[in-house]
């Protein structure tokens, strides 16, 4: 290579010294994945409690679905946070303890409300089944 020419870098080489996740996030608009947990809490728990006969199976089903969505939502928020967004936890890399605690409390309330809806759906389904299976008058 000639000494008087500036060294070129290949387009595939990463020359930005910033964090890798920040480079991956780029300037793309943030997806609406952070709303998924709230949408899930409204649409899933009551039907799960109503249609699944076993109360234990209904709770386990909701916990499994909620766990998956909560993990995806948290990962999305972390990638946005590392990418420069200060909406969720404050500026990177110093997370505000109050913001993190508020995130945990809000998610615990949403999770508890979902569990309550599973219970309510199971309770209403059990009442409905009990009415349908009641005594039948055979006298005409």
N, CA, C and O atoms as a GROMACS GRO file, in nm:
protein
  560
    1UNK      N    1   0.084  -0.116   0.000
    1UNK     CA    2   0.000   0.000   0.000
    1UNK      C    3   0.090   0.124   0.000
    1UNK      O    4   0.193   0.127   0.066
    2UNK      N    5   0.050   0.222  -0.073
    2UNK     CA    6   0.129   0.343  -0.084
    2UNK      C    7   0.111   0.429   0.041
    2UNK      O    8  -0.002   0.444   0.090
    3UNK      N    9   0.219   0.486   0.093
    3UNK     CA   10   0.209   0.564   0.216
    3UNK      C   11   0.136   0.696   0.199
    3UNK      O   12   0.082   0.748   0.297
    4UNK      N   13   0.132   0.753   0.077
    4UNK     CA   14   0.068   0.882   0.061
    4UNK      C   15  -0.084   0.872   0.048
    4UNK      O   16  -0.153   0.973   0.058
    5UNK      N   17  -0.137   0.754   0.026
    5UNK     CA   18  -0.281   0.736   0.015
    5UNK      C   19  -0.341   0.704   0.151
    5UNK      O   20  -0.281   0.633   0.232
    6UNK      N   21  -0.459   0.758   0.175
    6UNK     CA   22  -0.529   0.726   0.300
    6UNK      C   23  -0.578   0.582   0.294
    6UNK      O   24  -0.620   0.532   0.190
    7UNK      N   25  -0.570   0.518   0.406
    7UNK     CA   26  -0.613   0.378   0.412
    7UNK      C   27  -0.764   0.372   0.404
    7UNK      O   28  -0.835   0.438   0.480
    8UNK      N   29  -0.814   0.292   0.312
    8UNK     CA   30  -0.957   0.275   0.298
    8UNK      C   31  -1.005   0.160   0.386
    8UNK      O   32  -0.933   0.063   0.411
    9UNK      N   33  -1.127   0.175   0.432
    9UNK     CA   34  -1.186   0.065   0.508
    9UNK      C   35  -1.297   0.004   0.424
    9UNK      O   36  -1.368   0.075   0.352
   10UNK      N   37  -1.311  -0.122   0.433
   10UNK     CA   38  -1.414  -0.192   0.358
   10UNK      C   39  -1.550  -0.161   0.418
   10UNK      O   40  -1.561  -0.135   0.538
   11UNK      N   41  -1.654  -0.163   0.338
   11UNK     CA   42  -1.787  -0.129   0.384
   11UNK      C   43  -1.839  -0.223   0.492
   11UNK      O   44  -1.928  -0.186   0.568
   12UNK      N   45  -1.784  -0.344   0.500
   12UNK     CA   46  -1.832  -0.439   0.600
   12UNK      C   47  -1.761  -0.423   0.734
   12UNK      O   48  -1.804  -0.480   0.834
   13UNK      N   49  -1.652  -0.347   0.737
   13UNK     CA   50  -1.579  -0.330   0.861
   13UNK      C   51  -1.649  -0.225   0.947
   13UNK      O   52  -1.693  -0.122   0.898
   14UNK      N   53  -1.656  -0.255   1.075
   14UNK     CA   54  -1.719  -0.163   1.168
   14UNK      C   55  -1.614  -0.063   1.217
   14UNK      O   56  -1.518  -0.101   1.284
   15UNK      N   57  -1.633   0.062   1.182
   15UNK     CA   58  -1.537   0.163   1.222
   15UNK      C   59  -1.588   0.251   1.334
   15UNK      O   60  -1.513   0.330   1.390
   16UNK      N   61  -1.715   0.236   1.367
   16UNK     CA   62  -1.774   0.316   1.474
   16UNK      C   63  -1.734   0.255   1.608
   16UNK      O   64  -1.760   0.137   1.632
   17UNK      N   65  -1.670   0.333   1.698
   17UNK     CA   66  -1.629   0.278   1.826
   17UNK      C   67  -1.743   0.266   1.927
   17UNK      O   68  -1.720   0.218   2.038
   18UNK      N   69  -1.866   0.308   1.892
   18UNK     CA   70  -1.979   0.302   1.985
   18UNK      C   71  -2.022   0.159   2.013
   18UNK      O   72  -1.973   0.066   1.948
   19UNK      N   73  -2.112   0.140   2.108
   19UNK     CA   74  -2.159   0.006   2.141
   19UNK      C   75  -2.226  -0.062   2.022
   19UNK      O   76  -2.290   0.004   1.940
   20UNK      N   77  -2.210  -0.192   2.014
   20UNK     CA   78  -2.263  -0.267   1.900
   20UNK      C   79  -2.415  -0.260   1.896
   20UNK      O   80  -2.472  -0.246   1.788
   21UNK      N   81  -2.481  -0.271   2.010
   21UNK     CA   82  -2.628  -0.267   2.010
   21UNK      C   83  -2.680  -0.130   1.968
   21UNK      O   84  -2.785  -0.120   1.906
   22UNK      N   85  -2.607  -0.025   2.003
   22UNK     CA   86  -2.648   0.108   1.961
   22UNK      C   87  -2.640   0.121   1.810
   22UNK      O   88  -2.726   0.184   1.748
   23UNK      N   89  -2.538   0.064   1.750
   23UNK     CA   90  -2.526   0.068   1.605
   23UNK      C   91  -2.635  -0.014   1.539
   23UNK      O   92  -2.687   0.025   1.434
   24UNK      N   93  -2.672  -0.128   1.600
   24UNK     CA   94  -2.776  -0.212   1.541
   24UNK      C   95  -2.911  -0.144   1.548
   24UNK      O   96  -2.991  -0.157   1.456
   25UNK      N   97  -2.939  -0.071   1.656
   25UNK     CA   98  -3.068  -0.006   1.670
   25UNK      C   99  -3.084   0.106   1.568
   25UNK      O  100  -3.193   0.124   1.513
   26UNK      N  101  -2.978   0.180   1.542
   26UNK     CA  102  -2.980   0.284   1.439
   26UNK      C  103  -3.088   0.388   1.463
   26UNK      O  104  -3.124   0.415   1.577
   27UNK      N  105  -3.139   0.444   1.355
   27UNK     CA  106  -3.242   0.546   1.364
   27UNK      C  107  -3.379   0.492   1.324
   27UNK      O  108  -3.466   0.568   1.283
   28UNK      N  109  -3.397   0.362   1.336
   28UNK     CA  110  -3.526   0.304   1.300
   28UNK      C  111  -3.632   0.347   1.400
   28UNK      O  112  -3.602   0.367   1.518
   29UNK      N  113  -3.756   0.362   1.354
   29UNK     CA  114  -3.862   0.393   1.450
   29UNK      C  115  -3.885   0.276   1.544
   29UNK      O  116  -3.876   0.160   1.503
   30UNK      N  117  -3.914   0.306   1.668
   30UNK     CA  118  -3.934   0.201   1.768
   30UNK      C  119  -4.063   0.126   1.741
   30UNK      O  120  -4.167   0.189   1.721
   31UNK      N  121  -4.059  -0.008   1.741
   31UNK     CA  122  -4.181  -0.084   1.723
   31UNK      C  123  -4.271  -0.072   1.846
   31UNK      O  124  -4.227  -0.028   1.952
   32UNK      N  125  -4.395  -0.111   1.830
   32UNK     CA  126  -4.491  -0.098   1.939
   32UNK      C  127  -4.496  -0.223   2.025
   32UNK      O  128  -4.602  -0.258   2.077
   33UNK      N  129  -4.385  -0.291   2.039
   33UNK     CA  130  -4.380  -0.414   2.118
   33UNK      C  131  -4.402  -0.386   2.266
   33UNK      O  132  -4.447  -0.476   2.338
   34UNK      N  133  -4.373  -0.266   2.313
   34UNK     CA  134  -4.389  -0.236   2.454
   34UNK      C  135  -4.536  -0.237   2.495
   34UNK      O  136  -4.566  -0.244   2.614
   35UNK      N  137  -4.628  -0.231   2.400
   35UNK     CA  138  -4.770  -0.238   2.431
   35UNK      C  139  -4.821  -0.381   2.435
   35UNK      O  140  -4.936  -0.404   2.475
   36UNK      N  141  -4.740  -0.477   2.395
   36UNK     CA  142  -4.784  -0.615   2.384
   36UNK      C  143  -4.837  -0.672   2.515
   36UNK      O  144  -4.936  -0.744   2.516
   37UNK      N  145  -4.772  -0.640   2.624
   37UNK     CA  146  -4.814  -0.698   2.752
   37UNK      C  147  -4.953  -0.650   2.791
   37UNK      O  148  -5.033  -0.728   2.842
   38UNK      N  149  -4.981  -0.525   2.768
   38UNK     CA  150  -5.113  -0.471   2.799
   38UNK      C  151  -5.220  -0.531   2.708
   38UNK      O  152  -5.329  -0.564   2.755
   39UNK      N  153  -5.190  -0.545   2.580
   39UNK     CA  154  -5.283  -0.608   2.487
   39UNK      C  155  -5.307  -0.753   2.527
   39UNK      O  156  -5.421  -0.800   2.525
   40UNK      N  157  -5.202  -0.823   2.563
   40UNK     CA  158  -5.214  -0.961   2.608
   40UNK      C  159  -5.301  -0.971   2.732
   40UNK      O  160  -5.384  -1.062   2.743
   41UNK      N  161  -5.284  -0.878   2.825
   41UNK     CA  162  -5.361  -0.883   2.950
   41UNK      C  163  -5.510  -0.863   2.923
   41UNK      O  164  -5.593  -0.916   2.996
   42UNK      N  165  -5.545  -0.788   2.820
   42UNK     CA  166  -5.685  -0.763   2.790
   42UNK      C  167  -5.747  -0.879   2.712
   42UNK      O  168  -5.862  -0.914   2.737
   43UNK      N  169  -5.673  -0.939   2.620
   43UNK     CA  170  -5.731  -1.038   2.530
   43UNK      C  171  -5.720  -1.184   2.573
   43UNK      O  172  -5.806  -1.264   2.538
   44UNK      N  173  -5.618  -1.221   2.648
   44UNK     CA  174  -5.591  -1.363   2.672
   44UNK      C  175  -5.647  -1.420   2.802
   44UNK      O  176  -5.708  -1.526   2.797
   45UNK      N  177  -5.629  -1.358   2.918
   45UNK     CA  178  -5.656  -1.429   3.044
   45UNK      C  179  -5.800  -1.472   3.067
   45UNK      O  180  -5.823  -1.584   3.112
   46UNK      N  181  -5.898  -1.388   3.037
   46UNK     CA  182  -6.036  -1.428   3.062
   46UNK      C  183  -6.077  -1.548   2.977
   46UNK      O  184  -6.132  -1.644   3.032
   47UNK      N  185  -6.051  -1.547   2.844
   47UNK     CA  186  -6.086  -1.666   2.765
   47UNK      C  187  -6.010  -1.792   2.809
   47UNK      O  188  -6.066  -1.902   2.806
   48UNK      N  189  -5.885  -1.776   2.850
   48UNK     CA  190  -5.810  -1.893   2.898
   48UNK      C  191  -5.877  -1.950   3.022
   48UNK      O  192  -5.896  -2.072   3.033
   49UNK      N  193  -5.913  -1.863   3.117
   49UNK     CA  194  -5.981  -1.910   3.237
   49UNK      C  195  -6.118  -1.967   3.208
   49UNK      O  196  -6.161  -2.060   3.276
   50UNK      N  197  -6.187  -1.914   3.110
   50UNK     CA  198  -6.322  -1.958   3.079
   50UNK      C  199  -6.324  -2.091   3.006
   50UNK      O  200  -6.408  -2.176   3.036
   51UNK      N  201  -6.234  -2.112   2.911
   51UNK     CA  202  -6.240  -2.230   2.826
   51UNK      C  203  -6.154  -2.347   2.873
   51UNK      O  204  -6.179  -2.460   2.831
   52UNK      N  205  -6.056  -2.324   2.957
   52UNK     CA  206  -5.974  -2.435   3.009
   52UNK      C  207  -6.037  -2.482   3.139
   52UNK      O  208  -6.047  -2.405   3.235
   53UNK      N  209  -6.079  -2.607   3.144
   53UNK     CA  210  -6.151  -2.659   3.260
   53UNK      C  211  -6.066  -2.663   3.387
   53UNK      O  212  -6.112  -2.627   3.495
   54UNK      N  213  -5.943  -2.707   3.373
   54UNK     CA  214  -5.854  -2.716   3.489
   54UNK      C  215  -5.803  -2.577   3.524
   54UNK      O  216  -5.740  -2.510   3.442
   55UNK      N  217  -5.829  -2.535   3.646
   55UNK     CA  218  -5.784  -2.402   3.689
   55UNK      C  219  -5.632  -2.394   3.689
   55UNK      O  220  -5.575  -2.292   3.650
   56UNK      N  221  -5.566  -2.501   3.733
   56UNK     CA  222  -5.419  -2.504   3.734
   56UNK      C  223  -5.364  -2.489   3.592
   56UNK      O  224  -5.271  -2.412   3.568
   57UNK      N  225  -5.422  -2.563   3.498
   57UNK     CA  226  -5.376  -2.554   3.359
   57UNK      C  227  -5.400  -2.414   3.302
   57UNK      O  228  -5.318  -2.365   3.225
   58UNK      N  229  -5.510  -2.351   3.340
   58UNK     CA  230  -5.538  -2.216   3.292
   58UNK      C  231  -5.434  -2.117   3.344
   58UNK      O  232  -5.383  -2.034   3.269
   59UNK      N  233  -5.402  -2.126   3.474
   59UNK     CA  234  -5.302  -2.036   3.531
   59UNK      C  235  -5.165  -2.061   3.469
   59UNK      O  236  -5.094  -1.966   3.437
   60UNK      N  237  -5.128  -2.186   3.452
   60UNK     CA  238  -4.997  -2.218   3.392
   60UNK      C  239  -4.990  -2.169   3.248
   60UNK      O  240  -4.887  -2.118   3.204
   61UNK      N  241  -5.099  -2.183   3.174
   61UNK     CA  242  -5.103  -2.135   3.036
   61UNK      C  243  -5.082  -1.984   3.032
   61UNK      O  244  -5.002  -1.934   2.953
   62UNK      N  245  -5.155  -1.912   3.116
   62UNK     CA  246  -5.140  -1.766   3.117
   62UNK      C  247  -4.999  -1.724   3.161
   62UNK      O  248  -4.940  -1.633   3.102
   63UNK      N  249  -4.947  -1.789   3.262
   63UNK     CA  250  -4.811  -1.756   3.310
   63UNK      C  251  -4.708  -1.779   3.200
   63UNK      O  252  -4.616  -1.699   3.183
   64UNK      N  253  -4.723  -1.889   3.124
   64UNK     CA  254  -4.628  -1.918   3.016
   64UNK      C  255  -4.637  -1.814   2.905
   64UNK      O  256  -4.535  -1.765   2.857
   65UNK      N  257  -4.759  -1.779   2.863
   65UNK     CA  258  -4.776  -1.680   2.757
   65UNK      C  259  -4.725  -1.543   2.804
   65UNK      O  260  -4.655  -1.474   2.731
   66UNK      N  261  -4.761  -1.507   2.925
   66UNK     CA  262  -4.718  -1.377   2.979
   66UNK      C  263  -4.566  -1.372   2.994
   66UNK      O  264  -4.504  -1.269   2.966
   67UNK      N  265  -4.506  -1.480   3.039
   67UNK     CA  266  -4.360  -1.485   3.054
   67UNK      C  267  -4.288  -1.462   2.922
   67UNK      O  268  -4.187  -1.392   2.917
   68UNK      N  269  -4.340  -1.522   2.816
   68UNK     CA  270  -4.278  -1.503   2.684
   68UNK      C  271  -4.291  -1.359   2.638
   68UNK      O  272  -4.193  -1.299   2.593
   69UNK      N  273  -4.410  -1.301   2.650
   69UNK     CA  274  -4.433  -1.164   2.604
   69UNK      C  275  -4.355  -1.064   2.689
   69UNK      O  276  -4.299  -0.968   2.637
   70UNK      N  277  -4.350  -1.087   2.822
   70UNK     CA  278  -4.275  -0.999   2.910
   70UNK      C  279  -4.126  -1.000   2.874
   70UNK      O  280  -4.062  -0.895   2.873
   71UNK      N  281  -4.072  -1.116   2.843
   71UNK     CA  282  -3.931  -1.127   2.805
   71UNK      C  283  -3.905  -1.052   2.674
   71UNK      O  284  -3.806  -0.979   2.664
   72UNK      N  285  -3.992  -1.070   2.576
   72UNK     CA  286  -3.974  -1.001   2.448
   72UNK      C  287  -3.986  -0.849   2.465
   72UNK      O  288  -3.910  -0.773   2.405
   73UNK      N  289  -4.080  -0.806   2.547
   73UNK     CA  290  -4.099  -0.663   2.571
   73UNK      C  291  -3.977  -0.603   2.641
   73UNK      O  292  -3.931  -0.496   2.603
   74UNK      N  293  -3.926  -0.671   2.742
   74UNK     CA  294  -3.810  -0.622   2.815
   74UNK      C  295  -3.687  -0.616   2.725
   74UNK      O  296  -3.610  -0.520   2.731
   75UNK      N  297  -3.667  -0.718   2.642
   75UNK     CA  298  -3.555  -0.718   2.548
   75UNK      C  299  -3.566  -0.600   2.452
   75UNK      O  300  -3.467  -0.533   2.423
   76UNK      N  301  -3.687  -0.574   2.402
   76UNK     CA  302  -3.708  -0.462   2.311
   76UNK      C  303  -3.674  -0.330   2.380
   76UNK      O  304  -3.607  -0.245   2.321
   77UNK      N  305  -3.719  -0.311   2.503
   77UNK     CA  306  -3.689  -0.188   2.576
   77UNK      C  307  -3.540  -0.172   2.602
   77UNK      O  308  -3.487  -0.061   2.592
   78UNK      N  309  -3.471  -0.282   2.633
   78UNK     CA  310  -3.327  -0.275   2.658
   78UNK      C  311  -3.250  -0.237   2.532
   78UNK      O  312  -3.156  -0.158   2.538
   79UNK      N  313  -3.290  -0.295   2.417
   79UNK     CA  314  -3.222  -0.261   2.292
   79UNK      C  315  -3.244  -0.114   2.258
   79UNK      O  316  -3.151  -0.046   2.213
   80UNK      N  317  -3.365  -0.065   2.278
   80UNK     CA  318  -3.391   0.078   2.254
   80UNK      C  319  -3.312   0.165   2.351
   80UNK      O  320  -3.260   0.270   2.313
   81UNK      N  321  -3.302   0.122   2.476
   81UNK     CA  322  -3.230   0.199   2.577
   81UNK      C  323  -3.082   0.210   2.542
   81UNK      O  324  -3.023   0.317   2.550
   82UNK      N  325  -3.022   0.097   2.503
   82UNK     CA  326  -2.882   0.098   2.465
   82UNK      C  327  -2.862   0.178   2.337
   82UNK      O  328  -2.755   0.235   2.314
   83UNK      N  329  -2.964   0.181   2.253
   83UNK     CA  330  -2.957   0.255   2.128
   83UNK      C  331  -2.973   0.405   2.145
   83UNK      O  332  -2.962   0.479   2.047
   84UNK      N  333  -3.000   0.452   2.266
   84UNK     CA  334  -3.006   0.595   2.289
   84UNK      C  335  -3.139   0.646   2.341
   84UNK      O  336  -3.149   0.764   2.377
   85UNK      N  337  -3.240   0.562   2.346
   85UNK     CA  338  -3.369   0.607   2.397
   85UNK      C  339  -3.363   0.619   2.549
   85UNK      O  340  -3.316   0.528   2.617
   86UNK      N  341  -3.410   0.730   2.601
   86UNK     CA  342  -3.410   0.751   2.746
   86UNK      C  343  -3.552   0.743   2.803
   86UNK      O  344  -3.573   0.778   2.919
   87UNK      N  345  -3.648   0.696   2.724
   87UNK     CA  346  -3.787   0.694   2.768
   87UNK      C  347  -3.814   0.593   2.879
   87UNK      O  348  -3.889   0.622   2.972
   88UNK      N  349  -3.754   0.476   2.870
   88UNK     CA  350  -3.786   0.370   2.965
   88UNK      C  351  -3.709   0.382   3.096
   88UNK      O  352  -3.769   0.380   3.203
   89UNK      N  353  -3.577   0.396   3.088
   89UNK     CA  354  -3.496   0.386   3.209
   89UNK      C  355  -3.404   0.506   3.231
   89UNK      O  356  -3.319   0.500   3.320
   90UNK      N  357  -3.417   0.610   3.156
   90UNK     CA  358  -3.326   0.724   3.168
   90UNK      C  359  -3.210   0.708   3.073
   90UNK      O  360  -3.208   0.614   2.993
   91UNK      N  361  -3.111   0.797   3.079
   91UNK     CA  362  -2.999   0.790   2.984
   91UNK      C  363  -2.908   0.669   3.009
   91UNK      O  364  -2.884   0.630   3.124
   92UNK      N  365  -2.858   0.611   2.898
   92UNK     CA  366  -2.766   0.498   2.905
   92UNK      C  367  -2.630   0.549   2.947
   92UNK      O  368  -2.594   0.658   2.900
   93UNK      N  369  -2.552   0.486   3.026
   93UNK     CA  370  -2.565   0.358   3.094
   93UNK      C  371  -2.615   0.369   3.238
   93UNK      O  372  -2.615   0.270   3.310
   94UNK      N  373  -2.657   0.486   3.279
   94UNK     CA  374  -2.703   0.503   3.418
   94UNK      C  375  -2.854   0.496   3.423
   94UNK      O  376  -2.923   0.593   3.390
   95UNK      N  377  -2.904   0.382   3.463
   95UNK     CA  378  -3.049   0.364   3.473
   95UNK      C  379  -3.099   0.432   3.600
   95UNK      O  380  -3.037   0.423   3.706
   96UNK      N  381  -3.212   0.498   3.587
   96UNK     CA  382  -3.274   0.560   3.703
   96UNK      C  383  -3.342   0.451   3.786
   96UNK      O  384  -3.424   0.376   3.734
   97UNK      N  385  -3.307   0.442   3.913
   97UNK     CA  386  -3.366   0.339   4.000
   97UNK      C  387  -3.517   0.355   4.008
   97UNK      O  388  -3.590   0.255   4.014
   98UNK      N  389  -3.565   0.477   4.009
   98UNK     CA  390  -3.709   0.500   4.014
   98UNK      C  391  -3.780   0.450   3.890
   98UNK      O  392  -3.889   0.394   3.899
   99UNK      N  393  -3.718   0.471   3.772
   99UNK     CA  394  -3.778   0.423   3.648
   99UNK      C  395  -3.781   0.271   3.642
   99UNK      O  396  -3.880   0.212   3.598
  100UNK      N  397  -3.673   0.208   3.686
  100UNK     CA  398  -3.669   0.062   3.686
  100UNK      C  399  -3.773   0.006   3.783
  100UNK      O  400  -3.843  -0.090   3.750
  101UNK      N  401  -3.782   0.064   3.902
  101UNK     CA  402  -3.881   0.018   4.000
  101UNK      C  403  -4.023   0.041   3.949
  101UNK      O  404  -4.110  -0.045   3.967
  102UNK      N  405  -4.048   0.154   3.885
  102UNK     CA  406  -4.181   0.181   3.829
  102UNK      C  407  -4.215   0.079   3.720
  102UNK      O  408  -4.329   0.034   3.711
  103UNK      N  409  -4.116   0.042   3.637
  103UNK     CA  410  -4.138  -0.058   3.533
  103UNK      C  411  -4.177  -0.192   3.596
  103UNK      O  412  -4.270  -0.258   3.550
  104UNK      N  413  -4.107  -0.230   3.701
  104UNK     CA  414  -4.138  -0.357   3.768
  104UNK      C  415  -4.275  -0.354   3.835
  104UNK      O  416  -4.349  -0.452   3.828
  105UNK      N  417  -4.309  -0.243   3.898
  105UNK     CA  418  -4.439  -0.234   3.967
  105UNK      C  419  -4.554  -0.237   3.867
  105UNK      O  420  -4.652  -0.307   3.888
  106UNK      N  421  -4.542  -0.162   3.758
  106UNK     CA  422  -4.648  -0.160   3.657
  106UNK      C  423  -4.666  -0.298   3.597
  106UNK      O  424  -4.779  -0.343   3.577
  107UNK      N  425  -4.557  -0.367   3.567
  107UNK     CA  426  -4.567  -0.500   3.510
  107UNK      C  427  -4.623  -0.600   3.610
  107UNK      O  428  -4.694  -0.692   3.570
  108UNK      N  429  -4.593  -0.584   3.738
  108UNK     CA  430  -4.650  -0.673   3.840
  108UNK      C  431  -4.800  -0.651   3.852
  108UNK      O  432  -4.876  -0.746   3.870
  109UNK      N  433  -4.844  -0.526   3.843
  109UNK     CA  434  -4.988  -0.496   3.849
  109UNK      C  435  -5.060  -0.555   3.727
  109UNK      O  436  -5.167  -0.614   3.740
  110UNK      N  437  -5.000  -0.540   3.609
  110UNK     CA  438  -5.059  -0.598   3.488
  110UNK      C  439  -5.066  -0.750   3.500
  110UNK      O  440  -5.167  -0.810   3.463
  111UNK      N  441  -4.960  -0.812   3.550
  111UNK     CA  442  -4.958  -0.957   3.567
  111UNK      C  443  -5.064  -1.001   3.668
  111UNK      O  444  -5.134  -1.099   3.644
  112UNK      N  445  -5.076  -0.930   3.780
  112UNK     CA  446  -5.176  -0.964   3.881
  112UNK      C  447  -5.318  -0.949   3.828
  112UNK      O  448  -5.405  -1.031   3.856
  113UNK      N  449  -5.342  -0.842   3.750
  113UNK     CA  450  -5.475  -0.825   3.690
  113UNK      C  451  -5.506  -0.938   3.593
  113UNK      O  452  -5.620  -0.984   3.585
  114UNK      N  453  -5.406  -0.981   3.519
  114UNK     CA  454  -5.426  -1.095   3.427
  114UNK      C  455  -5.459  -1.222   3.503
  114UNK      O  456  -5.547  -1.297   3.461
  115UNK      N  457  -5.390  -1.246   3.614
  115UNK     CA  458  -5.422  -1.364   3.695
  115UNK      C  459  -5.564  -1.355   3.750
  115UNK      O  460  -5.635  -1.456   3.757
  116UNK      N  461  -5.605  -1.235   3.790
  116UNK     CA  462  -5.742  -1.215   3.838
  116UNK      C  463  -5.844  -1.243   3.730
  116UNK      O  464  -5.950  -1.300   3.758
  117UNK      N  465  -5.815  -1.205   3.606
  117UNK     CA  466  -5.906  -1.233   3.496
  117UNK      C  467  -5.913  -1.382   3.464
  117UNK      O  468  -6.019  -1.432   3.426
  118UNK      N  469  -5.801  -1.453   3.478
  118UNK     CA  470  -5.803  -1.598   3.460
  118UNK      C  471  -5.894  -1.660   3.566
  118UNK      O  472  -5.976  -1.746   3.535
  119UNK      N  473  -5.878  -1.617   3.689
  119UNK     CA  474  -5.961  -1.669   3.798
  119UNK      C  475  -6.109  -1.638   3.773
  119UNK      O  476  -6.194  -1.725   3.790
  120UNK      N  477  -6.138  -1.515   3.731
  120UNK     CA  478  -6.277  -1.476   3.705
  120UNK      C  479  -6.337  -1.558   3.591
  120UNK      O  480  -6.451  -1.602   3.601
  121UNK      N  481  -6.262  -1.578   3.485
  121UNK     CA  482  -6.310  -1.661   3.374
  121UNK      C  483  -6.339  -1.803   3.417
  121UNK      O  484  -6.440  -1.861   3.377
  122UNK      N  485  -6.252  -1.860   3.500
  122UNK     CA  486  -6.276  -1.996   3.551
  122UNK      C  487  -6.397  -2.002   3.642
  122UNK      O  488  -6.473  -2.099   3.638
  123UNK      N  489  -6.413  -1.901   3.724
  123UNK     CA  490  -6.528  -1.895   3.816
  123UNK      C  491  -6.660  -1.887   3.741
  123UNK      O  492  -6.755  -1.959   3.772
  124UNK      N  493  -6.666  -1.800   3.641
  124UNK     CA  494  -6.789  -1.787   3.562
  124UNK      C  495  -6.818  -1.914   3.481
  124UNK      O  496  -6.934  -1.953   3.468
  125UNK      N  497  -6.715  -1.976   3.429
  125UNK     CA  498  -6.735  -2.101   3.354
  125UNK      C  499  -6.784  -2.211   3.446
  125UNK      O  500  -6.870  -2.291   3.407
  126UNK      N  501  -6.731  -2.217   3.569
  126UNK     CA  502  -6.776  -2.320   3.664
  126UNK      C  503  -6.922  -2.297   3.702
  126UNK      O  504  -6.998  -2.394   3.712
  127UNK      N  505  -6.963  -2.175   3.722
  127UNK     CA  506  -7.104  -2.145   3.751
  127UNK      C  507  -7.193  -2.184   3.635
  127UNK      O  508  -7.301  -2.240   3.653
  128UNK      N  509  -7.148  -2.154   3.515
  128UNK     CA  510  -7.228  -2.187   3.397
  128UNK      C  511  -7.242  -2.338   3.381
  128UNK      O  512  -7.350  -2.387   3.348
  129UNK      N  513  -7.133  -2.411   3.404
  129UNK     CA  514  -7.139  -2.557   3.394
  129UNK      C  515  -7.228  -2.615   3.503
  129UNK      O  516  -7.298  -2.713   3.480
  130UNK      N  517  -7.226  -2.555   3.623
  130UNK     CA  518  -7.308  -2.606   3.733
  130UNK      C  519  -7.456  -2.585   3.703
  130UNK      O  520  -7.537  -2.672   3.736
  131UNK      N  521  -7.493  -2.476   3.642
  131UNK     CA  522  -7.633  -2.451   3.606
  131UNK      C  523  -7.678  -2.550   3.499
  131UNK      O  524  -7.790  -2.601   3.504
  132UNK      N  525  -7.591  -2.576   3.402
  132UNK     CA  526  -7.626  -2.667   3.292
  132UNK      C  527  -7.635  -2.810   3.342
  132UNK      O  528  -7.712  -2.889   3.286
  133UNK      N  529  -7.561  -2.846   3.443
  133UNK     CA  530  -7.559  -2.984   3.494
  133UNK      C  531  -7.652  -3.001   3.612
  133UNK      O  532  -7.644  -3.101   3.683
  134UNK      N  533  -7.740  -2.906   3.636
  134UNK     CA  534  -7.833  -2.913   3.749
  134UNK      C  535  -7.935  -3.024   3.731
  134UNK      O  536  -7.938  -3.091   3.628
  135UNK      N  537  -8.019  -3.044   3.833
  135UNK     CA  538  -8.119  -3.151   3.826
  135UNK      C  539  -8.223  -3.123   3.716
  135UNK      O  540  -8.258  -3.009   3.687
  136UNK      N  541  -8.268  -3.231   3.656
  136UNK     CA  542  -8.364  -3.221   3.547
  136UNK      C  543  -8.497  -3.278   3.597
  136UNK      O  544  -8.500  -3.386   3.656
  137UNK      N  545  -8.605  -3.206   3.574
  137UNK     CA  546  -8.737  -3.255   3.614
  137UNK      C  547  -8.789  -3.349   3.506
  137UNK      O  548  -8.807  -3.309   3.391
  138UNK      N  549  -8.813  -3.476   3.544
  138UNK     CA  550  -8.857  -3.576   3.447
  138UNK      C  551  -9.008  -3.593   3.447
  138UNK      O  552  -9.061  -3.665   3.362
  139UNK      N  553  -9.077  -3.531   3.537
  139UNK     CA  554  -9.222  -3.544   3.543
  139UNK      C  555  -9.286  -3.452   3.439
  139UNK      O  556  -9.244  -3.339   3.417
  140UNK      N  557  -9.388  -3.505   3.378
  140UNK     CA  558  -9.453  -3.425   3.275
  140UNK      C  559  -9.585  -3.371   3.320
  140UNK      O  560  -9.652  -3.301   3.244
   0.00000   0.00000   0.00000
